[in-house]
Amino acid sequence: MADGSTLGVSGSTTVVRGACPHDCPDTCAMLVTVKDGRAIRVAGDLEHPFTRGFLCTKVNRYVERTYHPDRLLYPMRRVGPKGAGAFARISWDEALGEIAERLNDIRSSTDGPQAILPYSYAGTMGILQGSSIDRRFFHTIGASMLDRTICSMAGTVGMRMTVGANIGADPEGLPESDLVLLWGTNTLTSNPHMWPLVLEARERGATVIAIDPIRTRTAAQCDEWIAIRPGTDAALALGMMHVLLEHGLQDDDYIAAHTLGFDELRERAKEYSPERVSSITGIPAETVVSLGRRYGQARSAFIRVNYGLQRHGGGGMAVRTIACLPALTGHWRRPGGGVQLSSSANFAFNTPVTQRPDLSPKVRTINMIRLGEALTTPNGDVGGPPVRALVVYNSNPAAVAPDRNAVLEGLRREDLFTVVLEHFQTDTADYADILLPATTQLEHWDLHLSYGHHYVSLNRPSIEPLGESLPNSEIFRRLAVHMRLDEPSLRDDDLTIIRQALDSPSPNLKGVTLEALMDRGWMRLNVPTPYLPFAGGAFLTPSGKCEFYSARMEQMGLDPLPAFTAPYEFPENVPDLAARYPLTLISSPAHQFLNSTFVNIAPLRRAAREPECLLHPEDAERRGIGVGARVVIHNDRGAFTAIARVDSTIRPGVVWAPSIWWGKFAADGANANQTTSQRETDMGRGPVFYDNLVEVGLAD
């Protein structure tokens, strides 16, 4: 173990340290057992304080995913119509030569390099394989920028406007909590390694409450389930403030020392009586009162919010409003108190060096959630030339992007040159002109932050790349050579880039080096345990205080105070639309999938059964829908079919369709994003996936 590459060697068997790459706050420390050069097992690191020795349902299948018989192993060229998925094997030189020729032709055309659009997100969360050489490459050639908003930006901006950055309470302090609010989060599915800490808090006497329109598997394990209407979370938070202030449960000392705009907030909270909040949220007024009182009386209350509740027109304001609560009560003072959306801003890697935005000329930016618009807008009216080349990696937009019909229409364009880097032939890969095989996490180096804890992780390759697959970083390095790009940073190797990322002026990364990570696999940031970011104030806002009143929001044309901003398709505000489409669709991930990843793993897909939807018995009876009936879920944007499940574990007026299915695995070739829109949230230009009125009826 001189270099830390293995935890043990027995004959031809080794155990190699790695990290889970997927879009999950847990970023697990992973141990890969390798025998005779083949990975045979993945497991969670028992020594890691957050992973605690287990992996989730999905990642437990990572060996099966790596050696899947449908794994892409060679470069391919399309030989049939776009979307048909017909390809023929070619060499790397042929593939890269053709890509280079097409991209250079576009660069030298009258449309110029901005007609080239990269499209990527969190297929891997790795700093190296997700956002390093690729960014340098597209900046160097002058391609359009991609605004990567599809997950978290509304809530991120909401946190920035309130506490100054997207950081929050440390979940390792959770055992000290006496009240835990799991607000819009299905923890057992989307954050399972936090659950043992929640249980420790409950064993010490904490009450655990789920606030969610659906009685998820998490809500079923909580002490209480509060069935809120989708998109009304800010109103509930304001109702809690009303109760806190009416009963004198605020922390006056903390407010005076560490907040800005309290007097204005007090007046705003007066507007949200429990009765008014009940009429908005569908929660009984007495529940609003009880929740507010218990929050104010708690010694140390922990709020975990997740990204689902910010996926509507008022999503940024919803997170911003909830984030004000711990400053009103002083819960930031103690371990187990505060609010957490993300810990990501604490990982101050040296991204100006790893990504080199300085290499890019001034170019347009295209929002990734409006890909359908960008690919189908006539005459190139997207703030520049039409998109003529699309390079997709770490994403599957043909399944995950909103307004799927528009996205597919754009991908079918014969004049659009599309390159896809992938592990499998996804819905998006079917539309590629050139398809390139990328390595999995077991086959390459990477460096990982977490957005749910405070540990940096190094991923070491544990096996040789299968077939002719290459890391994303190497693919873009080779493409740069074929395009005759002379930018020196495009030649940096993987370990050099990892060193560059860690060479940061942030005190949080002091002592976190490649050498230390090579030996240990993971390291805690240079922050205390538990981390209390705002125990003594020192908020990262311009005022240095928690800003109940935000001058920056006022400059943005938004309400400077916490407010309830209704979803675009809030039934009371769009009565004509709601008369035709009276149900709100939520399409959060199925337990077995991570967005569209793992859908092609047969045991996980069998466990998910088939595309389904959950209806309340009242809604099902009104429509003559029985358990197991095939139904069509539709609105003016599109439709998809599903098998109906009927249960009172969802509030009336809501339908849940666990997602995201690849079209090719659905009976009708469609998924929930047939019905979602390309509209943007109030802050951060994020998506409004759950701001979506539909009707459900029996399929023909």
Protein Blocks (a to p, Z undefined) as FASTA:
>chain_A
ZZopagbdehjaccdddddfbdcfklpadddddeehiafbdcddfklmklnopacfklmm
mmmmmmpckbcfbdcddfbdehklpacdddfklmmmmmmmmmmmmmmmmnommlpccddd
jkbacfklmommlmmmmmmnopacdddfklmmmmmmmmmmmnopacdddfklmmmpcbdc
dehiafklmommlmmmmmmmmmnopacddddfbdcfklmmmmbdcdddehilmmmmmmmm
mmmmmnopacfklmmmmpghklmmmmmmmmmcfklmmmmnopafklmmmmmmmmmmpmbd
cddddfklmmcfklmmmmmmmmmmmmmnopmmpghiacdfbfklmmccffklmnommlpc
cdddddfklmmmmmmmghhigopacdfbdcdehiafklmpghkllmmmmmmpmklccddd
dfbdcfklmmpfbdcddddfklcccddddfkbccdcddddfbdcehjbccfklmmmmmmm
mnopabfklmpcfklmmmmmmmcfbfklgoiafklmmmnopacddbdddddfklngjiab
fnopacfbafklmmnopafbdcddddfklfklmmmlmmmmmcccddddcfkbghjgoklp
mklmmmnopacddddfklmmmnopaehiacddddfkbccdddddddfkbcehiacddddd
dfklpfnlpafklmpcfbdcfehpiaffklccddddddZZ
